[in-house]
Amino acid sequence: MKRNILVAFLITLSLHANASDLTRLDSIGIEKVGDKTFIIHQVEERETMFGISKRYSTSVSEIITNNDELKAGLKMGQRIRIPYIAPAALPEGAKLHNVAQGETLFSIAKAYEVTVGDIMTWNNLKGNDLSLGQGLIIQGVVKPEVPKVVAEAKATVPAVATAGKAKAAENKERAEEKKDEARSKAEEVRKEVAKPSEEIAKVKEEVKSTESGANVYPGEWITHTVEQGETLFAVAKKYDSKVEDLITWNGLSSNNLSVGQRLKVGRGAAGPSTVPVVSSTVPVIVNNERAEAVLTTPKEDDRPYKNIKQTGLAEVIEGTGNHKKYLVLHKEAPVGTIMRVRNEENDITIFARVVGKLPNTGDNSRLVVKLSKAAFDQLRAVNSRFPVEVSY
């Protein structure tokens, strides 16, 4: 009888402690829906979805999924449900990893020495999309603690000797690893210095063609078929290209890839063009006199890349609901500039084209860009105005 009373007391104490941990995060309380636990949070003045997600170590998308009213925007005094994953719910020997800025499934799998497929299985993921602050279960990384046993005095000396041998073996292994690393770096340097003579001859031939006045044009496109678990960063690194170039060459609207997708990853060797060049002239009026002018179109690759970054607020361009393209208005960037826009609340990035100048009048003084409705929706903005970072 006493044993049953003690067990009941311990269970009650455990439930009280768990509830205390949850309510300590927020004063409103907690809510149970089926087998899920939610923290009830009351929105305070100037709070954003990004700040709330960081506070509770969850993702913006998970909060929006469990609160349909957030589709109309975040409002002060509003009570929302925050999904809670109790540490006790993690499998034994597992760890909860919160996604940091710039991380992908590939980089997280590499950090924990597991496969992308394992992470997708453990977390029931259907695709490669991740959100900033999203919690991922990583199994097999936490080693169980070994209980300390007090040995008898006569076993102390052998234990110390064994530990000394293990330490010496560990030091020897580290020394071998450093030697292997040094040999690998030396081999990379040797290969870089001793480039094949064929490649050098090819470069000399290209220079000779350029100096002789011949028109040299890029070769045919090189294509790559996306495999399971590959990211834009991995593909760009494989072909020594830039992620921004891959997005521009293939007209991508985000960093997401699908298995079997074909990407342009670069061009072959340059050479002279066999296509005849036909010049054309058009009549123009200069100083009230008729003259003939040659039509010229500057190459897109010739436009200088200024590498300018700016942060501020963004909002939608009214009347662009029927447009499917990603377009922006900016105060300084020339028309035609390809601009990178990142939503600072959820780290979603798009590339859009500048189609006009943003007037620096009225309420526009607080904005850095205005976006077409398609670009606004792709960035998954919650509020009508939201913080962004632009670069071009």
N, C-alpha and C positions, 0 to 999 in steps of 0.2 A: 504493500500500500504506500509506504514512504517512498519507495523507488518510483512509482507512478506519479506521485505528486512532484518529485524532483524533476522528472522528465518534462512534465507539463510546464513547470516553472522555467526551465531552460528554453523551451520552444517559444514561450511568451516573450522572454527576454530577447531572443534572437530577432523576432518580428519587430519588436519595439526599436531595436538598434538599427535595423534596415530602414524602417520608416524615418528614423531620426536622420540617417545619412541623406535620404532623399529630400526631406523638408528643410534640411540645412541649406540646400542649394537655393531654395526659394520659399518665401513665407506663405504662398497660397495653398500649397499642399500637393497631394499625389492622386492619381486616378488609375484604376485597373480596368482594362477593356480586354476581356478574354484572357489570354496568356501574356498580354503585353502590359507594361507599366509605363505611365506617362507622368512627367512633372508638369504641374500647372504653373505657367509663368504669366505674370501680368506685365504688359509692355509699358515701359516708362518713357518719359520724354527724351527725344533724340536717339533712342535705341534703333539699331538696324538689324536686319536678318543676319548679316555677317557677324556682328558683335554677339548676338544671342547664340549663334551656332558655336562660336569659339568658347563662350562661357560654359556651355553644357557638353563640349567635346562631341558634337554631332555635326551633320552636314545640313546645308540650307535646303537641299532637295528633300531630305527626310522630314524636316519640319513642315515644308509646304505640302508634302504628301498626306500628312496626318492632320492638316488644318485647311479645309477647302475655302474658308473665308479669307485666307491670305491672298487669294487670286485677285481680290479687290484692293490689296495694299495693306501695309502695316499701320495700325492706328494706336495712339496712346490710350492706355487703359484697357486695351483688348487682352483677353485671356486666351492663351494658346497652349497646346499640348506638345511637350518635348519628349520624344522617345528616350527611354532610359534602359541601358544594358547593364545589369548588375554584374560586378566582377565574379560573383559566385556562379553566374550562368555560363562562363567560359569553360570549355573543356579542360581537363587536367593536362598540364604541360603546355597550355596555349597562352598567347599574349594578344592584347587589343592594341592595334596600331592605328593612330589617327593620321589621316593623309595630310601631308604638308604641301605647301605651295610648290608647284612644278613637278611633283612626284607622279609617276605612272605605275601601272601594274608591273611593267617590266623592271623598273628600277627598284620597286619594293621587293619583288621576288629575288632579285640579285642581292639585295642587302641582307635578306634572311636565308639565302642559299636554298630557296625552294623554287618551284615552277609556277608560271602564271596560271596554269590549269588548276594547281592545288589551291591557290588563293581564290579562284573563281568558284571552285567546288565548296570550300569551307564557308564561303559567304553567300552562296546561291546567286552569284552575279550572272547576268545574261549578256553583258557586253563589257567593253574596256573602259567605259566612262566612269570617272571618279569625281567626287566633289571635295572641296577643301574642308578638312575636319572630319570627313567620313571615317567611321570606325571599321577596321578590318580585323578579323580573327586570323591569327597566324599560329598554327599548331606546331608542336615539336621543337620550340625554341627555349622554353623555360625548363631548366633541369631541376628535379626534385632535390630539396635540401637533404643532405646526409646528416643524420643525427650524430652528435659528438659523443664519443665513448671514452670514458676515463680509463686508460690502460694502467696496468699494474707497473710498479716501479721497475721491475726486472725487464719489462719489454720496452722501456724508454730508449735505451741505447740502440737496439736493432731498428726501432722506428726512425730514429734520427739518421742512421746510416742509409736506410731505404730512401728516405726523403732526399738525402744528399745525392744519391745515384740518380733519382728521378729528375732532380734539378739539373744535374750535369747533362743528362740525356736531352732535356728540354733545351738547354743552351746550345748543345751541338746541333740539334734540329733547326734552331733559329739561324745559326751561322750558315748551315747549308742552304736554307731558304734565301738568305741575303746574297750568297754566292750565285745561286740560280738567277735571282733578280738582276744582279749586276751583269751576268753573262747575257741575259735577254736584252737589256738596254744596250750593251755593246754591239750586239748583233743588229739591232734596229738602226743604230747610228751608222754601222758599216754599210747596210743596205741603202740607207739614205744618201750616203756619200758616193757610193759606187753605183750610180744609175746606169741602166743598160745603154749601150752606145746607140741602139736603134732609136730610143726615145730622144736622145740628144740630137741625132741626125734629123729627126722629124721636126724638132723645135727650130733648128737652123734653116730647114727648108721653108717653114712657115714665115720666119723672119725675112728670108730672101725674097719670097713672093710678095710680102708687104712692101719691102723697099723698092721692088721693081715697078710698083704702081698697080699690080693686079688686085682685083677685088677678092678678098678672102671672106668666106662666110662659114658659119658653124655647120658641123656635120649633122647626120640624122639623129633623131631623138633615141636615147637609151631608155627602155622601159623595164619596170620591175613589178612582179606580181606579189601582192601582200600575202604573207603567211600568218598562221595562228600566233597570236601574242606579239606581233611586230607593231611598233609605234613609229610615228613620223621621225622622232629623234634617232631611232635605231636605223631606219632606212637611210636617213641623211648621212649618218656616220659611216654606213657601209659603202656609200658611193662618194664620200668626201664632198657632200653638198651641204647647203644650209636649209634649215626647216622652212624659213621664209620663202626661199626659192621654190621648194617643192609645192608649197601652198599656192604661190603665184602661177607656176607652170601648169598646175592641174586644176586651177580654179576652185580650190577647196574652200569651204565656208567655216571649217573648224579643224581641230587636230585629230578627229576621230577617223579610223580606218576600218574597213571590212575585209574579211578573208576573201582572196581572189581578186581584189581590186587592183587594176593596173595603173601604175604611176609613171610619169615622166621624171627621170632622176638625173638627166644630164644629156649632153650631146657628144657625138663622136668627133673625130679629128676634123679640124677646119680645113678648107680648101677653096680654090677659086670657083666662082659660080659660072655655069654655062648658060644661064638665062640672060638674054639680051636686055640691056637697060634702055628704056624708052623715056626720054624727057618730054615734058609737056609744059606749055606756057599758057597763061591766061591774061587777058587785057585788064589793066588796072589804071586808075587815075592818080597821078602824082603831081601836085602843084598845078592843078587844072590842065595837065597835059596827059595824053594817052601814052601808055608804055606797056611793054610785055614783061611779065614776071614769071619765073620758073617756080612751079609748085614743088615744095620740098616738105617731107614729113620727118621730123626728128625721131630717131629710134628710141623706143621706150627704155632700152638698156643704157642710153647715153645720158638720161636724166640723172643728176647727182643725187645720191642718198645722203640726206642731211643728218640722219641719226638723232632726231629731236624727240624728246620725251616730255609729255605734259600730263598733269592730273587735274581733275575738276569734275564738274557735274555734266550729265548728258540727259537729253530728253528726246522724244519722238518728233519727227517732222509731220505736222498735221496734213492730212490729205494724201498720204502715201500708202494707204491701206491696200491699194490694188497693185502695188509694185512688189515684185519678188526679189529684186536685187538689193545688195547691201550698199547703201549710199550714205554719205555724210556731208554736212556743211561745216566748214572750219574757217576761222578768222584769218589764217595766214598761209596755210598749205595751198600750193597751186592746184588748179582744177586738173583732174586726171591722176593725182597722187594716190598710190595705194597705201592706206593707213591701217595700222594694227590697233584694234580697240579691245581692251580687256576690262571686264566687269570686276571691280575690286571686291564686290560682295560675294561672288561665287567663283571667281578665277576663270570664267568662261571667256574665250578669246575668239574674235572674228577678224577678217580682213575686208575692208570696204573701200570704195573709190570716192574721192572728193569730187563733188559735182557742182559746188558753188561756194560762195563766201558767206559766212555767218555774220550778219550785221552786229556791230558792237553797240547796240542801242537797247534801251529799256531793260527788260529782265534778262536779256541775252548776256549781259555783262558777267553773270555768274556761271555761264555755261562755257565748256571747252569745245563741245561738238553737239550737233543735232543729228539724229539717226533716222533712216527710213524705218517704216513699221516692221519690215522683214528683219532688219538688223536688230531692232529693239526686241523682237520676239526671240530671235536666236540667242541673244545675251541673257534671256530669261530674267529680265528685270522685274522686281516685285513692286517697286514704287515708280511713279511717273518720272521722278528725277533720282538718279543714282550715281555713285562715284565711279569714274572710269580712269584708266591710264591709256593715253594714245601715244603712238610713236610712228615716225615716218622719216 
